[in-house]
């Protein structure tokens, strides 16, 4: 990716936000795949992933609204 094209970085950031939130939901709601984690560990890891996705969204939203 080139830093000369900020739109590519913006879309990549949005893609990563989607990846983190979907991964968090998948970890929380699909216990069969993560059988090696106990219930509270699976939920905690899922919440951390979703929270990080929300944090990234807030950061990216503030960054691009300040620039526009």
N, C-alpha and C positions, 0 to 999 in steps of 0.2 A: 504494500500500500504506500501510496505517496502522500506525504504531508502537504503537497501542493494542492491537493483536491480535498477540501474539508468535507464535502458531501459524502465521500466514500467513508471517511472516518465516522461521520454522524450515523450513517446506515449500519456500519459495523458495530457501533456502540448500541444502537437499538436492537440489533440481532443478538448481541451478548446479553442484553437485558432480558430478552425473550428466552434465551437459553437458560439463564440462571433461574428465572421464575418457573419455567416448565420443569426443569430438573428438580427443583425443590418440591413442586407438587407431585411429581412422579415418585420421589423418594417417600413422601408422606403417605400417598394413597396406594402404593403398590408394595405391600410387605413381602410378597412372595419372592421378589427379585432380591431384596435386601434381607434375606433370612438370617444372616450372620449378625445383624444388629437387633438389639432389643427394641421394644416399642418406643420408649422414651428417647433412645439414641437416634432412631430413625426420624422421629418427629422433630427433635432438636436440630439435626442436620438439615432437614427440609426447611425449617423455619429460618435457619441461618442463610440458606441459599435464596429463599424468597425475599428475605429482608435485604440481602445484598443487591438483588435485582431492583428492589424499590429504591434503595440508596443510589444506585447507579442512575436510575431514571431521574431522580430529583437533581442529581449533580449535572447530568447532561442537559436536562430541561433548563436549569439555571444558566448554564454555560452558553447555550445557544439563544436563549431569550435576551441575554445581556449583549451578545454580538449583533443580533438583528435589530 
